[in-house]
Amino acid sequence: MIDIEKRLPYNQKLIERAREMRKNMTYSEQKLWDEFLSDFQKIFQIRVLRQRPISNFIVDFYIAKASLVIEID
């Protein structure tokens, strides 16, 4: 197994909006983070990014090692 984090296009213009969204997560996003993802990253030592700017979008959660995007809508 190759342990390489894939790099996706990062949109600098969305950084401020992503920060705002991290501070004001929806109820569903906050619940998923509090009850699962924050512990998941500690236990498995896999970084989970919240409100990550990728290309022209801000995804709710992104796990680079798994090339996984999680959107809660």
VEXFI-954924 format. One record per residue (C-alpha): residue in one letter; y negated, z, x negated. Coordinates in nm, 4 decimals, padded with zeros to 6 digits, m for minus. Example, Ala and Ser with C-alpha at 12.3 -4.5 7.8 and 13.67 -1.06 7.14 Angstrom:
# residues 2
<a, <00.4500, 00.7800, m01.2300>> <s, <00.1060, 00.7140, m01.3670>> 
***
This chain:
# residues 73
<m, <00.0000, 00.0000, 00.0000>> <i, <m00.3398, m00.0963, m00.1351>> <d, <m00.6051, 00.1745, m00.1006>> <i, <m00.9251, m00.0298, m00.0783>> <e, <m01.2059, 00.0322, 00.1692>> <k, <m01.3246, m00.2965, 00.3153>> <r, <m01.6978, m00.3571, 00.3171>> <l, <m01.8537, m00.5043, 00.6276>> <p, <m02.2060, m00.6450, 00.6628>> <y, <m02.4484, m00.3514, 00.6796>> <n, <m02.7717, m00.4110, 00.8709>> <q, <m03.0562, m00.2099, 00.7110>> <k, <m03.2784, m00.2758, 01.0132>> <l, <m03.0519, m00.0659, 01.2370>> <i, <m03.0419, 00.2481, 01.0199>> <e, <m03.3121, 00.4410, 01.2058>> <r, <m03.1645, 00.3589, 01.5473>> <a, <m02.8180, 00.4644, 01.4262>> <r, <m02.9615, 00.8002, 01.3120>> <e, <m03.1124, 00.8544, 01.6551>> <m, <m02.7820, 00.7686, 01.8200>> <r, <m02.5931, 01.0150, 01.5937>> <k, <m02.8294, 01.2920, 01.7018>> <n, <m02.7985, 01.1977, 02.0707>> <m, <m02.4333, 01.1030, 02.1208>> <t, <m02.3088, 01.0500, 02.4748>> <y, <m02.0877, 01.3167, 02.6307>> <s, <m01.7746, 01.1058, 02.5720>> <e, <m01.8624, 01.0346, 02.2080>> <q, <m01.9396, 01.4012, 02.1421>> <k, <m01.6145, 01.5139, 02.3058>> <l, <m01.4045, 01.2690, 02.1018>> <w, <m01.5830, 01.3757, 01.7826>> <d, <m01.5594, 01.7514, 01.8496>> <e, <m01.2024, 01.7591, 01.9762>> <f, <m01.0343, 01.5013, 01.7558>> <l, <m01.2135, 01.2902, 01.4965>> <s, <m01.3917, 01.5651, 01.3011>> <d, <m01.0601, 01.7493, 01.2500>> <f, <m00.8761, 01.4217, 01.1882>> <q, <m01.0969, 01.3398, 00.8907>> <k, <m01.0554, 01.6908, 00.7452>> <i, <m00.6773, 01.7001, 00.7834>> <f, <m00.6061, 01.3464, 00.6613>> <q, <m00.9052, 01.3205, 00.4268>> <i, <m01.0047, 00.9909, 00.5814>> <r, <m01.3744, 00.9324, 00.6320>> <v, <m01.4840, 00.8688, 00.9901>> <l, <m01.8370, 00.7304, 01.0219>> <r, <m02.0386, 00.7857, 01.3379>> <q, <m02.2837, 00.5294, 01.4744>> <r, <m02.2330, 00.2834, 01.1906>> <p, <m02.4510, m00.0309, 01.1682>> <i, <m02.2213, m00.3299, 01.1194>> <s, <m02.3747, m00.6763, 01.1293>> <n, <m02.5999, m00.6801, 01.4381>> <f, <m02.4198, m00.3934, 01.6137>> <i, <m02.3998, m00.0154, 01.5931>> <v, <m02.0394, 00.0917, 01.6468>> <d, <m01.9608, 00.4400, 01.7775>> <f, <m01.7022, 00.5261, 01.5123>> <y, <m01.5722, 00.3384, 01.2091>> <i, <m01.2747, 00.4171, 00.9839>> <a, <m01.2952, 00.1848, 00.6834>> <k, <m00.9509, 00.2631, 00.5379>> <a, <m00.7899, 00.1492, 00.8614>> <s, <m01.0424, m00.1282, 00.9359>> <l, <m01.0802, 00.0437, 01.2731>> <v, <m01.3777, 00.0459, 01.5066>> <i, <m01.3790, 00.2814, 01.8065>> <e, <m01.6210, 00.2075, 02.0896>> <i, <m01.6605, 00.4529, 02.3770>> <d, <m01.8178, 00.2966, 02.6855>> 
***
